[in-house]
Amino acid sequence: MIVKSEVRARLRKIRATHSEAKRALWNAAITETVLASALFSSASVVHCYLSNPTEVATDGIIQAALHQKKRVVVPVITKNDLALFEIDDLAPDRFQIGALGIQEPIDPKREVD
């Protein structure tokens, strides 16, 4: 049986083989597709992860949501659990690397159910 950590490690290796230019093109296409979708347009709350350099970039999606006055919630690992917290900007000084090397807000606005 393959465990989640092994799958993640394999995917990281695969993603690392692609050039930055190729990833940038894919990121732009994914962001454009999400922002043009009816689901995004009609959403009042957007749940999105804070991406690291080898993942699909989510900063454009988050910035657009915030610009459109949508609520944005991101996952944060707290002790042995996962919680969702609202954020209101993407200023670099508002985030830190948390558990499992995942970017998290330093002082999230509020926890969301």
Phi, psi and chi 1 to 4 in degrees:
 res  aa     phi    psi   chi1   chi2   chi3   chi4
   1 MET       -  133.4  174.8 -173.1  -92.8      -
   2 ILE   -86.7  131.6  -62.2  175.2      -      -
   3 VAL   -93.4  159.2  -65.0      -      -      -
   4 LYS   -55.5  -40.6 -161.6  174.0 -165.8  177.4
   5 SER   -64.0  -34.8   60.5      -      -      -
   6 GLU   -68.0  -41.1  -68.7  172.0   -5.3      -
   7 VAL   -62.4  -45.3  171.9      -      -      -
   8 ARG   -60.6  -43.3  -74.6 -174.8  175.6  145.0
   9 ALA   -62.5  -42.6      -      -      -      -
  10 ARG   -62.3  -44.2  -74.9 -176.7 -167.4  174.4
  11 LEU   -65.4  -38.1  -68.8  173.9      -      -
  12 ARG   -60.5  -42.8  -91.0 -166.6  -61.2  -85.5
  13 LYS   -62.4  -43.9  -78.5 -176.3 -179.0 -178.5
  14 ILE   -63.2  -46.9  -68.3  167.9      -      -
  15 ARG   -62.5  -34.4  -72.3 -168.4  -54.9 -102.3
  16 ALA   -68.0  -18.3      -      -      -      -
  17 THR   -79.2  -13.8   65.5      -      -      -
  18 HIS   -90.2  142.6  -61.0  -66.0      -      -
  19 SER   -68.2  157.9   70.3      -      -      -
  20 GLU   -60.2  -38.3  -78.6 -171.8   45.8      -
  21 ALA   -63.2  -42.4      -      -      -      -
  22 LYS   -66.3  -43.5 -174.9  177.7  -93.4 -171.0
  23 ARG   -63.3  -37.7  -75.5 -162.6  -53.0 -101.2
  24 ALA   -63.2  -41.6      -      -      -      -
  25 LEU   -63.0  -45.9  -74.0  172.3      -      -
  26 TRP   -63.0  -43.1  -70.2  -20.0      -      -
  27 ASN   -59.5  -44.6  -74.3  -25.2      -      -
  28 ALA   -63.4  -41.5      -      -      -      -
  29 ALA   -66.0  -41.4      -      -      -      -
  30 ILE   -65.8  -45.9  -69.2  166.7      -      -
  31 THR   -60.2  -46.2  -62.4      -      -      -
  32 GLU   -59.4  -42.6 -176.5  179.2  -39.6      -
  33 THR   -63.9  -45.4  -60.3      -      -      -
  34 VAL   -63.2  -47.9  169.7      -      -      -
  35 LEU   -66.2  -26.2  -62.1 -177.6      -      -
  36 ALA   -86.9   -7.0      -      -      -      -
  37 SER   -75.4  148.6   73.7      -      -      -
  38 ALA   -64.4  -34.5      -      -      -      -
  39 LEU   -62.8  -44.3  -72.7  172.9      -      -
  40 PHE   -65.7  -44.7 -177.9   83.9      -      -
  41 SER   -58.0  -39.7  -65.2      -      -      -
  42 SER   -88.3   -9.5   65.0      -      -      -
  43 ALA   -72.5  140.4      -      -      -      -
  44 SER  -101.2  -19.7   59.0      -      -      -
  45 VAL  -129.2  133.6  178.9      -      -      -
  46 VAL  -118.9  124.6  174.8      -      -      -
  47 HIS  -101.2  121.3  175.1 -155.3      -      -
  48 CYS  -147.4  147.2 -159.3      -      -      -
  49 TYR   -85.5  158.2   63.6   89.5      -      -
  50 LEU   -90.8  112.5  -63.5  165.4      -      -
  51 SER   -76.1  153.1   55.2      -      -      -
  52 ASN  -102.7  172.3   69.3   44.2      -      -
  53 PRO   -59.7  -21.9  -25.7   34.8      -      -
  54 THR   -98.3   -0.4   63.3      -      -      -
  55 GLU   -99.8  168.8  -63.8  174.7  -38.8      -
  56 VAL   -58.8  127.2  171.4      -      -      -
  57 ALA   -68.5  129.8      -      -      -      -
  58 THR  -110.7   -2.9   58.2      -      -      -
  59 ASP   -61.9  -37.2   54.3  -33.1      -      -
  60 GLY   -65.4  -38.7      -      -      -      -
  61 ILE   -66.2  -45.5  -64.4  166.5      -      -
  62 ILE   -64.9  -45.1  -67.0  170.6      -      -
  63 GLN   -60.4  -43.1  -71.8  -72.3   19.8      -
  64 ALA   -63.5  -42.2      -      -      -      -
  65 ALA   -62.1  -45.5      -      -      -      -
  66 LEU   -64.6  -40.9  -67.6  170.7      -      -
  67 HIS   -61.2  -34.2 -178.9   73.8      -      -
  68 GLN   -87.2   11.2  -65.6  175.6   28.8      -
  69 LYS    64.2   28.6  -52.9  -66.1 -174.6 -146.4
  70 LYS   -85.3  151.9  -62.8  176.3 -173.6  -69.2
  71 ARG   -78.2  138.4  -68.5  176.6   60.0 -154.2
  72 VAL  -120.4  127.0  175.3      -      -      -
  73 VAL  -120.0  142.4  -63.9      -      -      -
  74 VAL  -128.8  151.1  -62.2      -      -      -
  75 PRO   -77.1  143.0   26.3  -31.0      -      -
  76 VAL  -135.3  131.6  174.7      -      -      -
  77 ILE   -85.2  121.8  -63.1  172.1      -      -
  78 THR  -121.1  116.6   58.2      -      -      -
  79 LYS    53.2 -113.2  -63.2 -179.8 -175.5  167.6
  80 ASN  -109.3   24.6  -65.0  -34.2      -      -
  81 ASP  -133.8  169.4 -158.5   10.6      -      -
  82 LEU  -117.3  128.7 -177.4   72.2      -      -
  83 ALA  -124.4  157.7      -      -      -      -
  84 LEU  -107.6  132.3  -62.1  176.0      -      -
  85 PHE  -127.3  142.6  -75.3   89.0      -      -
  86 GLU   -80.4  140.6 -174.0  172.3   -6.7      -
  87 ILE  -122.7  156.7   61.1  170.3      -      -
  88 ASP  -125.6    3.9   54.7   12.7      -      -
  89 ASP  -164.8  174.1   70.2   53.7      -      -
  90 LEU  -119.1   25.9  -78.2  177.2      -      -
  91 ALA   -58.7  128.5      -      -      -      -
  92 PRO   -55.5  -31.8  -19.9   27.5      -      -
  93 ASP   -75.2   -2.1   63.4  -24.4      -      -
  94 ARG   -96.2    1.7  -55.5  -87.4  -48.3  -94.1
  95 PHE  -130.0  155.4  -61.3   90.6      -      -
  96 GLN  -143.1  164.0   65.2 -172.6    2.4      -
  97 ILE   -83.2  121.1  -57.9  -59.2      -      -
  98 GLY  -102.9 -152.5      -      -      -      -
  99 ALA   -56.3  143.2      -      -      -      -
 100 LEU    62.7   18.0  -54.9  175.3      -      -
 101 GLY    73.9   19.0      -      -      -      -
 102 ILE   -95.0  135.5  -62.0  169.8      -      -
 103 GLN   -68.2  133.5 -169.4  174.7  -18.0      -
 104 GLU  -139.8  152.8  -61.3  176.8  -13.8      -
 105 PRO   -67.5  139.5   17.6  -23.4      -      -
 106 ILE   -70.2  -46.1  -66.1  171.0      -      -
 107 ASP  -130.7   78.6 -174.1   23.3      -      -
 108 PRO   -62.8  151.0   17.4  -23.3      -      -
 109 LYS   -59.4  -52.3 -168.3  172.2  176.8 -178.2
 110 ARG  -170.6  153.1   67.4  172.9  172.5 -117.8
 111 GLU   -76.1  144.1 -172.5  169.0    1.0      -
 112 VAL  -118.4  138.5  177.8      -      -      -
 113 ASP   -76.3      -  -71.5  -29.9      -      -
